[in-house]
């Protein structure tokens, strides 16, 4: 009993961490849903400590796992996991769901996925559960003092605007107008997150969308990055940085931090050997040109050494690439982390 009574205090010593977004940061919520957007079968998780698939779209650790290590906390559990109870709630939670986007019509082909408005409803429900555990005042402190990561937006291009030729959204909007529309919808999401108590939020841009093995295989010319998706990322990412600046100015505080994951990834895509990768074009797991077609399954080609591949599957970076990305979160200049990196945030917030 005594140990149980101490548990909430102990768990609160480390900062809570909450994760929202898509497959780049999903720790396994989709395992609990009837959807094709899942990573719950081998060879996913082949390099995870348990050597088993967890629902992470990685051969091992993903971006939230590396962040958890850096802030000294255990990995966030998926919100839908039955293990997320009692004092484990105080570590935080992962609400992310593979396939989702900023827009509710993104990823409709995946049917049952947790769209952003629902991720936020779960966050509200989470706060109610924690309030029952430690009371309203301490819950507010836990949420206000938490680190939050939100990674969403890539699917609004890959699994919406460019999903099929003449998609509904591409008939409705030119690309520049679509980008403006997506950003205006993202503003609403980030405002809602602030309303729910978020006070320190890492907001990632999109990666180099046209350079993932899937797009090289399907849309690129002679294995080059797909120009249309690269243009989308080039239009979107600067507007996201501007949105972060606008919101911080509106709130009079540096709540949101723009994370230039596009530049972080492009560094090892354009010069893989500098990072110890032999290729940034071919996925470790997949089939077809660049192993970029279809899904990563037990029947796919599988590379023997994941550490020399920048991409694990047709869309997602390898564990080692995720580690490089999070290193830039920690120590990157304002070119990568605006207005400051995670090491600076942790130093600042430890004084308050």
C-alpha positions in Angstrom: 0.0 0.0 0.0 2.8 2.4 1.0 4.5 1.9 -2.4 1.2 2.5 -4.2 0.6 5.7 -2.3 4.1 7.0 -3.3 3.7 6.1 -7.0 1.9 9.3 -8.1 4.5 11.5 -6.4 7.4 9.6 -8.0 5.9 9.6 -11.5 5.3 13.3 -11.3 9.0 14.0 -10.7 9.6 13.6 -14.4 7.9 15.9 -16.8 4.7 14.5 -18.4 4.9 14.1 -22.2 1.9 14.0 -24.6 2.0 13.1 -28.2 -0.5 13.9 -31.0 -0.4 13.2 -34.7 0.1 10.5 -37.3 2.1 7.3 -38.0 5.5 9.1 -37.5 4.6 9.2 -33.8 1.9 6.6 -33.2 3.1 4.2 -30.4 0.4 1.6 -31.1 -3.1 3.2 -30.8 -4.1 1.7 -34.2 -3.5 -1.8 -32.8 -6.8 -1.4 -31.0 -8.7 -0.3 -34.1 -10.2 -2.0 -37.1 -8.0 -0.4 -39.7 -5.4 -1.3 -42.3 -3.1 1.5 -41.0 -1.3 -0.8 -38.5 2.2 -1.9 -37.8 1.4 -4.8 -35.5 3.0 -7.6 -37.5 6.7 -8.6 -38.3 9.1 -7.3 -39.3 8.0 -4.1 -37.6 9.7 -3.9 -34.2 12.6 -6.2 -35.3 15.1 -4.0 -33.5 12.8 -2.9 -30.6 14.1 -4.1 -27.2 11.4 -6.8 -27.2 12.1 -7.7 -30.9 8.4 -7.7 -31.4 6.0 -5.4 -33.3 4.5 -2.7 -31.0 2.4 -0.7 -33.5 5.3 1.8 -34.1 6.0 2.4 -37.8 9.7 1.7 -37.2 12.1 -1.2 -37.0 12.7 0.0 -33.4 12.3 3.3 -31.6 10.4 6.2 -33.0 10.7 10.0 -32.5 8.6 10.1 -29.2 10.7 7.2 -27.8 13.9 9.2 -28.3 12.4 12.3 -26.8 11.2 10.3 -23.8 14.8 9.1 -23.3 16.1 12.7 -23.4 13.6 14.0 -20.9 14.3 11.1 -18.6 10.9 9.4 -18.7 9.7 6.0 -19.8 8.1 5.7 -23.3 4.5 7.0 -23.6 1.8 4.3 -23.7 -0.9 4.5 -26.4 -4.0 6.1 -24.9 -6.0 3.1 -25.9 -3.7 0.7 -24.1 -5.4 -1.1 -21.2 -2.0 -0.7 -19.4 -2.4 3.1 -19.2 -3.9 3.3 -15.7 -3.1 4.5 -12.2 0.3 6.2 -11.7 1.3 5.3 -15.3 -1.1 8.0 -16.4 1.2 10.6 -14.8 4.0 9.8 -17.3 1.7 11.2 -20.1 0.1 9.5 -23.0 0.3 9.1 -26.8 -2.9 9.9 -28.7 -1.4 9.6 -32.2 -3.0 7.5 -34.9 -1.5 6.4 -38.2 -3.2 7.8 -41.3 -4.7 10.9 -39.9 -4.2 14.5 -41.1 -5.1 18.0 -40.1 -8.3 17.7 -42.2 -11.0 15.2 -41.3 -11.3 13.9 -44.8 -7.6 12.9 -44.9 -7.1 9.1 -44.6 -10.7 8.2 -45.2 -9.5 5.0 -46.9 -8.2 3.8 -43.5 -11.8 4.0 -42.0 -11.3 3.7 -38.2 -8.5 6.0 -37.2 -8.4 8.6 -34.4 -8.8 12.0 -36.2 -7.4 15.1 -34.6 -10.6 16.3 -33.0 -11.0 12.8 -31.4 -7.4 12.9 -30.2 -8.2 16.1 -28.4 -11.4 14.6 -26.9 -9.3 11.8 -25.5 -6.9 14.4 -24.1 -9.9 15.9 -22.2 -11.0 12.5 -21.1 -7.4 11.8 -19.9 -7.4 15.0 -17.8 -10.7 13.9 -16.2 -9.1 10.5 -15.3 -6.0 12.2 -13.8 -8.2 14.6 -11.9 -9.9 11.7 -10.2 -6.4 10.4 -9.3 -4.6 13.6 -8.0 -7.2 16.4 -8.0 -7.9 19.3 -10.3 -5.0 21.6 -9.2 -2.2 19.1 -9.6 -3.7 17.9 -12.9 -3.6 21.5 -14.2 0.0 21.8 -13.1 0.9 18.4 -14.8 -0.7 19.5 -18.1 0.6 23.1 -18.1 4.1 21.8 -17.2 4.1 19.0 -19.8 6.1 18.7 -23.0 3.8 18.2 -26.0 4.7 16.9 -29.5 2.3 17.3 -32.5 3.3 15.7 -35.8 0.6 16.0 -38.4 0.2 17.4 -42.0 2.1 15.1 -44.3 -0.9 12.9 -44.9 -3.0 15.9 -46.0 -0.8 15.8 -49.1 0.2 12.2 -49.4 -3.1 10.6 -48.4 -5.4 13.4 -49.6 -4.5 16.0 -52.2 -2.1 13.7 -54.1 -3.7 10.4 -53.2 -5.2 9.9 -56.6 -5.2 12.0 -59.8 -7.9 14.6 -59.8 -8.7 14.1 -56.1 -11.6 16.0 -54.7 -9.3 18.5 -52.9 -7.1 19.0 -55.9 -10.2 19.9 -58.0 -11.4 22.3 -55.2 -8.0 24.0 -54.6 -4.8 24.9 -56.4 -1.8 23.8 -54.4 -1.0 27.2 -52.9 -4.6 27.7 -51.9 -4.8 24.2 -50.4 -1.7 24.9 -48.3 -3.3 28.1 -47.0 -6.5 26.2 -46.2 -4.6 23.4 -44.3 -2.6 26.0 -42.3 -5.8 27.8 -41.4 -7.3 24.5 -40.1 -4.1 23.8 -38.2 -4.4 27.2 -36.5 -7.7 26.0 -35.1 -6.2 22.7 -33.8 -3.2 24.5 -32.1 -5.6 27.0 -30.5 -7.7 24.1 -29.2 -4.6 22.5 -27.8 -3.8 25.7 -26.0 -7.4 25.8 -24.6 -6.8 22.3 -23.3 -3.8 23.5 -21.2 -0.8 23.0 -23.5 1.9 25.5 -22.7 5.0 23.9 -24.4 4.4 22.4 -27.8 6.8 21.1 -30.4 5.1 21.5 -33.8 6.9 19.6 -36.6 6.8 20.5 -40.2 6.5 17.9 -42.9 9.5 15.9 -44.0 10.7 16.0 -47.7 7.5 14.4 -48.8 8.6 13.7 -52.4 11.8 12.0 -51.3 10.4 9.0 -49.4 10.9 5.7 -51.2 7.2 5.3 -51.9 7.0 8.6 -53.8 10.3 8.0 -55.6 8.8 4.7 -56.8 5.4 6.0 -57.7 5.9 9.6 -58.8 9.6 10.4 -59.1 11.4 10.5 -62.5 14.3 8.1 -62.6 14.3 7.7 -58.9 14.5 11.4 -58.2 12.3 13.1 -55.5 8.8 13.7 -56.7 8.7 17.4 -57.7 5.0 18.0 -56.9 5.2 16.7 -53.3 8.5 18.6 -52.7 6.8 21.8 -53.9 3.9 21.1 -51.4 6.4 20.7 -48.5 8.3 23.8 -49.6 5.1 25.9 -49.6 3.8 24.4 -46.4 6.8 24.5 -44.0 7.5 28.2 -44.1 3.8 29.0 -43.5 3.8 26.7 -40.5 6.8 28.6 -39.0 4.9 31.8 -39.6 1.8 30.3 -37.9 3.9 29.4 -34.8 5.3 33.0 -34.7 1.7 34.5 -35.0 0.3 32.3 -32.2 3.2 33.0 -29.9 2.7 36.7 -30.5 -1.0 36.3 -29.9 -0.5 34.5 -26.6 2.5 36.7 -25.6 4.6 33.6 -24.8 6.8 31.1 -26.5 4.3 28.3 -26.3 4.8 26.8 -29.7 8.2 25.7 -31.2 8.5 25.1 -34.9 10.5 22.0 -35.7 12.1 21.9 -39.1 12.0 18.1 -39.6 12.1 18.8 -43.4 15.6 20.2 -43.2 16.6 17.6 -40.6 15.6 14.7 -42.9 16.9 16.4 -46.0 20.4 16.5 -44.6 20.7 12.7 -44.5 18.6 12.3 -47.7 21.0 14.5 -49.7 24.2 13.2 -48.1 23.5 9.8 -46.5 27.1 8.8 -46.2 27.9 11.7 -43.9 25.5 10.0 -41.4 26.7 6.5 -42.0 23.9 5.4 -44.3 24.6 3.6 -47.5 21.3 4.7 -49.0 18.5 7.2 -48.5 16.6 6.1 -51.6 15.8 2.5 -50.9 13.7 1.4 -48.0 14.9 -1.5 -45.8 11.6 -3.2 -45.9 9.3 -3.3 -49.0 9.1 -4.4 -52.6 9.3 -3.0 -56.1 11.5 -0.1 -57.1 13.4 1.3 -54.1 11.3 -1.1 -52.0 8.8 1.7 -52.2 5.6 -0.1 -53.3 2.9 -1.5 -51.0 3.3 -2.3 -47.3 6.2 -3.7 -45.2 5.0 -7.3 -44.5 6.6 -10.7 -43.6 6.8 -11.4 -47.4 8.7 -8.1 -48.2 12.3 -7.7 -49.0 14.1 -7.0 -45.7 17.6 -5.6 -45.4 20.0 -7.4 -43.0 21.4 -4.2 -41.4 18.8 -1.5 -40.7 21.5 0.9 -39.4 22.7 1.7 -42.9 19.2 2.6 -44.3 17.8 6.1 -43.7 14.3 4.7 -44.4 12.8 1.6 -42.7 9.7 1.2 -44.9 8.3 3.1 -47.9 7.3 6.1 -45.8 9.0 6.1 -42.4 12.6 6.7 -41.2 14.6 4.0 -39.6 15.3 3.9 -35.9 18.8 5.3 -36.4 17.4 8.1 -38.6 14.9 9.0 -35.9 17.8 9.3 -33.4 19.5 11.8 -35.7 16.3 13.8 -36.0 15.8 14.0 -32.3 19.4 15.0 -31.8 18.6 18.1 -33.8 15.5 18.6 -31.6 17.9 18.8 -28.7 20.7 20.9 -30.0 19.7 22.3 -33.3 20.1 26.0 -34.2 17.1 28.3 -34.8 17.2 27.1 -38.4 16.0 23.8 -37.1 14.2 24.7 -33.9 12.4 28.1 -33.7 12.5 30.0 -31.4 14.7 27.5 -29.4 15.8 23.9 -29.1 14.7 21.3 -26.6 17.8 21.5 -24.5 17.1 25.3 -24.0 13.5 24.6 -23.2 14.4 22.0 -20.6 17.0 24.4 -19.0 14.4 27.3 -19.0 11.5 25.2 -17.6 13.6 23.6 -14.9 14.0 27.1 -13.3 10.3 27.8 -13.1 
